[in-house]
């Protein structure tokens, strides 16, 4: 995979990156997550699994890796892999996120898996924690799921601290979630500190079921921000793991076009993301080398007009999509 610039920063990314949300903790909302881990949640076993997938990603040419403070031990697993493989920090780009604290206690089922707080105290604490685990590998630090409700885009102390980190050489970004992604992004693009736009990048959900943020993401890219796409497979809903009878007609459309284009359903859905000219990197959130290999098939897929037309019809309203996502079970 050829590396490409990440917006106007000095960072580079590969078209596909590896996200560790599903590799760093026992429980997640992706369909079939527990089965994909063989329900083996021992810390040492999960670290070995994470390292195996990271090795496969590196061998395939992936050079962008994504973690977060709330992804259980994801930063620790990533940091131990980077150090044990003696990877040059200049050869890789690593992003992480702050704002959620992991509270599941290494359990699949918990009253609360993570607690959100976008305060200056949390930023300072979690920045120190991320740096302790990732050291000089940490290139991009993002607000985790910035929303108007959290007030983070109006918190002068937090914005000033992020500007300080940016001046020290770390790129600053934000991730988005919910039906208001586009509105939050447009507000973030207007945030400046001492006359300089604060945010270097944005990480947002865009997939065949929820494409509503597309125009805003295109504007962000045009303004010089790097764009990371997460949840390209809609937490497994855009794969054969989705056994919801109500989704069967749409899954049949995906399967028909995947067969016609000689690829897999997951690769087809990822190819739809890669076809957007404003995308810097799309994240693969796999838990095995086999699934990663299937995802990487997206690089060889070219969507034709028939596929583009039919796949566009899969979109849901943002409210419906995010309500469905909120109902996915931790497993």
Secondary structure, 3 states (H helix, E strand, C coil): CCEEECCCCCCEEECEEEECCCCCCCCCCCCCHHHHCCCCCCHHHHHHHHHHHHHHHHHCCCCEEECCCCCCCHHHHHHHHHHHCCCCHHHCEEEEEECEEECCCCCCCCCCCEEECCCHHHHHHHHHHHHHHHHHHEEEEEECCCCCCCCHHHCHHHHHHHHHHHHCCCEEEEECCCCCHHHHHHHHHCCEECCEECCCEEEEECCCCCCCCHHHHHHHHHCCCEEEEECCCHHHCCCCCCCCHHHHHHHHHHHHHHHHCCCCHHHHHHHHHHCCCCCCEEEECCCCHHHHHHHHHHHHCCCCHHHHHHHHCCCCCHHHHHHHHHCCCCC
